[in-house]
Amino acid sequence: METSFEERWTAVQARINSACGRCGRDPSCITLVAVSKTRGPEEIAEAADCGLIVFGESKVQEAEAKIPRCPGQITWHLIGHLQRNKVRRAVRVFDMIHSVDSVLLLESVEAACAELGKIMPIFVEVNVSGEPAKFGVNPDDLQDLLESTVNCPHIEVRGLMTMPPWSDDPEKARGHFRELAGLKTRCETEWGFPLADLSMGMSHDFEVAIEEGATYIRVGTDLFGPRRG
Ligand SMILES: *Cc1c(COP(=O)(O)O)cnc(C)c1O
């Protein structure tokens, strides 16, 4: 039998609460980003009716088409890879960007936001696994990237984001999440860049991410059901 959005959301909330319980964290410190890529405005409106307000999209073009047809109170986060030629469009429609992974991209976002007079909160995406096919800055280049943000008055660095290699076993992601949390500590203690947030964890591994310190989790499938296509 098909479950309703509300049932799936209740189940996700219960999982967030028990993960927080296991590690003594307050569930109100976790922001749930409802990943709505491939979902239509009706599904998004249903989720918004349940009280969700933060939604994540991975493509600029899809978001541009969808956002005007969705409830106005929604906050839109770009979670997918951002190409530099789409930055000006991205900064118009998104309220936060989770995927800044190079100095060049950072400078493009700064320039586009300066033009608009908008301050953009961002995450720096880090490739902690070192997989060559993955997006994200190499941990060795993170300090340089953070230092470049000093010249970016229209950018507010909120934290670090990662996407570990896919695995059926959520425990396989733990080491990667821990490494991202360790980098966040180094940002503060060694490099003088205290950061507030960690964006990590998806449908199948967000409990592990919460145990390792996630403050933003990005959940699609377990909220909306399996993606078609
Ligand atoms: C699609 C996507 C998610 C959500 O994945 P689910 O497994 O459906 O929860 C999270 N983060 C990013 C960057 C994604 O592209």
The ligand as an ORCA input file, in Angstrom:
! r2SCAN-3c Opt
* xyz 0 1
  C      19.468     13.564     -4.484
  C      20.364     14.116     -3.455
  C      20.097     13.914     -2.093
  C      18.932     13.089     -1.570
  O      19.075     11.747     -1.864
  P      18.024     10.674     -1.292
  O      18.798      9.404     -1.292
  O      16.887     10.652     -2.263
  O      17.616     11.086      0.052
  C      20.957     14.517     -1.165
  N      22.001     15.256     -1.553
  C      22.294     15.479     -2.855
  C      23.484     16.313     -3.211
  C      21.489     14.905     -3.839
  O      21.793     15.123     -5.130
*
